[in-house]
C-alpha cells in the first residue's frame, strides 16, 4: 500500500494523544507519584487534546474531497472507520469537562466519572483504528489481531513517554512514571517483534485462492492493464527487502533501544534525557507506521501479474 503522510501522522499523533489522556487519568485516579500539579495536569491534558485533534484533522487530507468527511460517520453500524470517527468525537466533551474540573480542583467524583467515560471512548477509538486494517481479509499483513493490539500498546507507550517528560519538568516523583514507560516499552517491542516475525511468512494469496478454484492450477494469461493506474499506484507500492529490514531496525533502535538506554539511568534521569527519549520514540513510530503501510500487499496485485502477495 502507498504510505500517505496524512494517515501516518494521524495514527501516530492520535494514538499518542489518546494514550497520554488515559495514562493522565489513571495517574489522577491512583495519585501516581503523589500526583501531578494542576499546571502539569492541564498541560498534559491540553497536549492530549491537541494531538488527537491535530491527528483527526490531518486524516481529512487523505480524502479526495475533504468536505465530505462527515459521511464517514454515517455507517457506524457496519464500518470500523465510522465507529472510529464517532468514538473520537464523543471523546472530546468528556475529556474537556474532565480537564476543566481538574483545573478548578472541584467535584472530584464527577471529574473521575467524566474521565472514565473519556478513557472508554479513547480505548474504543484506538481499537477501531486498528480494526479498520485488521478486518481487511484482502491484505494478509493486516488481517491479524496483532494489528489492533499494536495500535493500543504503541499509543499508550508514546503517551507514557510524553507524560514522563511532563512529570519530570513538574517536579513530581517520576519513578512510577518511569516504570510505567519501561513496562510499555517492553510490551511494544514484544508485540512488534511477534508481528514482524508473523509478516515474514513466505506464503500468501495466489490466483487459486483469490478465485476460489483450488482443484486445478490457475494462471494469469494477461495483466489487468498495460500502464499504471490508481490501483497499481495505491495497492502495488513496492519496498525493497533491504529497506524493510533497515526500517525495522530503525524502529527498534529509535523506539526501544535508545529510550531504554536513557530510561536506564534511574534516579540520574534528567528531563532533557527524557525529552530526547520521547522524540526518539515518536520518530521510531513514524518509521513503524510508514513500513506498516508500505509492507502491505493487496490481493488485487494478482490481477496485475503478481503471483503472491
C-alpha positions in Angstrom: 0.0 0.0 0.0 1.2 3.5 -0.7 2.1 5.2 2.6 0.2 8.5 2.9 1.8 11.0 5.3 -1.6 12.3 6.5 -2.6 8.9 7.7 0.8 8.2 9.2 0.6 11.5 11.1 -3.0 10.8 12.2 -2.3 7.3 13.6 0.9 8.3 15.4 -0.5 11.7 16.8 -3.9 10.5 17.8 -2.5 7.3 19.3 -0.1 9.3 21.4 -2.9 11.7 22.4 -5.3 9.0 23.5 -2.6 7.1 25.3 -1.5 10.3 27.1 -5.0 11.1 28.2 -5.7 7.6 29.5 -2.5 7.5 31.5 -3.1 11.0 32.8 -6.5 9.9 34.1 -5.0 6.8 35.7 -2.3 8.9 37.3 -5.0 11.2 38.7 -7.2 8.3 39.8 -4.4 6.5 41.7 -2.5 9.6 42.7 0.6 8.2 40.9 3.9 9.6 42.3 2.0 11.9 44.6 0.0 13.3 41.7 0.8 16.0 39.1 0.4 19.7 39.8 -2.6 21.5 38.4 -0.4 23.2 35.8 1.2 19.9 34.8 -2.1 18.1 34.6 -3.6 20.9 32.5 -0.6 20.9 30.2 -0.7 17.1 29.7 -4.5 17.2 29.0 -4.1 20.1 26.6 -1.3 18.2 24.7 -3.5 15.1 24.5 -6.4 17.1 23.1 -4.1 18.8 20.6 -2.5 15.5 19.5 -5.9 13.9 19.0 -7.5 17.0 17.3 -4.5 17.5 15.0 -4.4 13.9 14.1 -8.1 13.8 13.2 -7.7 17.0 11.2 -4.8 15.6 9.2 -6.8 12.5 8.3 -9.2 14.5 6.2 -6.3 15.4 3.8 -6.2 11.8 2.8 -9.7 12.2 1.3 -10.3 13.1 -2.3 -13.0 15.5 -1.2 -12.4 16.6 2.4 -15.6 18.5 2.7 -17.5 15.2 2.5 -15.7 13.8 5.6 -18.9 13.9 7.6 -20.2 11.0 5.5 -17.6 8.8 7.3 -19.8 8.9 10.4 -22.9 7.5 8.8 -22.1 3.8 8.7 -21.2 3.2 12.3 -23.2 0.0 12.4 -21.0 -1.8 9.9 -17.9 0.3 9.4 -14.9 0.4 11.7 -13.9 3.7 10.1 -17.3 5.3 11.0 -17.0 3.9 14.6 -13.6 5.4 14.9 -15.0 8.8 13.9 -18.0 8.5 16.3 -15.9 7.4 19.2 -13.3 10.1 18.6 -15.8 12.9 18.5 -17.6 11.5 21.6 -14.2 11.6 23.4 -13.8 15.4 23.3 -16.7 16.7 25.5 -15.9 14.2 28.3 -12.2 14.9 28.1 -12.6 18.7 28.1 -15.1 18.7 31.1 -12.7 16.4 33.0 -9.8 18.7 32.4 -11.8 21.8 33.4 -12.9 20.2 36.7 -9.3 19.0 37.3 -8.0 22.6 36.7 -10.6 24.0 39.1 -9.9 21.1 41.5 -13.6 20.7 42.2 -16.2 17.9 42.1 -13.6 15.1 42.2 -16.2 12.3 41.9 -17.8 13.8 38.9 -14.4 14.5 37.4 -13.4 10.9 37.7 -16.7 9.7 36.2 -16.2 12.0 33.2 -12.6 10.9 32.8 -13.6 7.3 32.9 -16.0 7.7 30.0 -13.4 9.7 28.1 -11.0 6.8 28.6 -13.6 4.3 27.3 -14.0 6.4 24.2 -10.2 6.7 23.8 -9.8 2.9 24.0 -12.7 2.4 21.6 -11.2 4.8 19.1 -7.7 3.2 19.3 -9.2 -0.3 18.9 -11.4 0.9 16.0 -8.4 2.4 14.2 -6.6 -0.9 14.4 -9.7 -2.8 13.3 -10.0 -0.7 10.1 -7.0 -2.5 8.9 -7.3 -5.8 10.7 -10.7 -6.6 9.2 -9.4 -6.5 5.7 -9.1 -10.1 4.6 -7.7 -8.9 1.2 -4.4 -7.8 2.9 -2.7 -10.6 4.7 -0.3 -8.4 6.6 -3.1 -6.5 8.3 -5.6 -9.3 8.8 -4.4 -10.3 12.3 -5.4 -9.4 15.9 -1.8 -8.2 16.3 -2.7 -5.0 14.5 -5.2 -3.6 16.9 -3.1 -4.8 19.8 -0.1 -3.0 18.4 -2.1 0.2 17.9 -3.3 0.1 21.5 0.2 -0.6 23.0 2.1 1.8 20.9 -0.4 4.6 21.5 -0.1 4.1 25.3 3.7 3.8 25.0 4.1 7.1 23.2 1.7 8.7 25.7 3.7 7.4 28.6 6.9 8.9 27.3 5.2 12.3 27.0 3.7 12.0 30.5 7.1 11.1 31.9 8.6 14.3 30.4 5.8 16.4 31.9 6.3 14.7 35.3 10.0 15.4 35.3 9.6 19.0 34.4 6.8 19.5 37.0 9.0 18.0 39.8 6.7 15.1 40.6 8.0 11.8 41.8 9.0 10.4 38.5 9.8 6.8 39.4 6.3 5.4 38.9 6.0 7.2 35.5 9.4 5.8 34.5 8.4 2.2 35.5 5.2 2.7 33.5 7.1 3.8 30.4 9.5 0.9 30.7 6.7 -1.6 31.0 5.0 -0.3 27.9 8.3 -0.1 26.1 8.9 -3.8 26.7 5.3 -4.6 25.6 5.7 -2.6 22.4 9.0 -4.2 21.5 7.5 -7.7 22.2 4.3 -7.2 20.2 6.1 -5.7 17.2 8.7 -8.5 17.2 5.9 -11.0 17.0 4.2 -9.1 14.3 7.3 -8.8 12.2 8.0 -12.5 12.6 4.4 -13.2 11.5 4.7 -10.9 8.4 7.8 -12.7 7.3 5.8 -15.9 6.4 6.7 -16.7 2.8 3.2 -17.8 1.7 0.2 -15.7 0.9 -2.6 -15.4 -1.6 -2.4 -17.0 -5.0 -4.5 -16.9 -8.2 -6.1 -20.1 -7.0 -7.1 -18.8 -3.5 -8.2 -15.5 -4.9 -10.6 -17.1 -7.4 -11.7 -20.0 -5.2 -10.6 -22.6 -7.8 -8.5 -25.0 -5.8 -8.7 -28.2 -7.8 -6.6 -27.1 -10.7 -3.8 -24.7 -11.5 -5.0 -21.2 -12.4 -2.6 -18.9 -14.2 -2.9 -15.4 -15.4 -2.9 -15.1 -19.2 -2.7 -11.3 -19.3 -2.3 -8.5 -16.8 -5.1 -6.1 -15.9 -3.6 -3.1 -17.5 -0.6 -2.2 -19.7 0.1 1.1 -17.9 -0.1 2.3 -14.3 -3.5 3.0 -12.8 -4.8 4.2 -9.4 -4.8 0.6 -8.2 -1.2 -0.1 -9.2 -0.1 3.2 -7.6 -2.0 2.7 -4.3 -2.1 -1.0 -3.9 1.1 -2.0 -5.8 3.6 0.0 -3.8 6.9 -1.8 -3.6 9.6 -1.6 -0.9 12.8 -3.5 -1.1 13.7 -6.2 1.3 16.8 -4.3 2.5 14.8 -1.2 3.1 12.2 -3.1 5.1 15.0 -4.6 7.2 16.6 -1.2 7.7 13.2 0.4 8.8 12.5 -2.4 11.2 16.0 -2.0 12.7 15.3 1.8 12.9 12.1 1.3 14.7 13.7 -0.9 17.4 16.7 1.4 17.7 14.7 4.7 18.0 11.5 3.5 19.7 13.0 1.0 22.1 16.8 0.8 22.1 17.8 4.4 22.7 14.9 5.2 25.0 15.7 2.1 27.1 19.3 3.3 27.4 18.1 6.7 28.6 15.5 5.4 31.0 18.0 3.0 32.5 19.7 6.0 34.2 17.2 5.6 37.0 17.5 8.4 39.6 20.0 10.2 37.4 17.4 10.6 34.7 17.1 14.3 33.6 14.2 16.0 31.9 16.4 16.7 28.9 17.2 12.9 28.5 13.5 12.0 28.9 12.6 14.6 26.2 15.2 13.1 23.9 13.8 9.6 24.5 10.3 10.9 23.8 11.5 12.4 20.4 13.2 9.1 19.6 10.0 7.1 20.3 7.9 9.4 18.1 10.5 9.1 15.3 10.5 5.3 15.7 6.8 5.2 15.5 6.8 7.2 12.2 9.2 4.6 10.8 7.0 1.8 12.1 3.8 3.3 10.7 5.3 4.0 7.3 6.5 0.4 7.0 3.1 -0.8 8.2 1.5 0.6 5.1 4.4 0.1 2.6 4.7 -3.6 3.5 1.0 -4.4 3.0 0.2 -6.3 -0.2 -3.4 -6.3 -1.5 -4.6 -9.3 -3.5 -5.6 -7.0 -6.4 -1.9 -7.2 -7.3 -2.6 -10.7 -8.5 -4.7 -9.2 -11.3 -1.6 -7.2 -12.4 0.8 -10.1 -12.6 1.9 -10.8 -9.0 1.6 -14.4 -8.2 2.0 -14.0 -4.5 1.2 -11.1 -2.1 
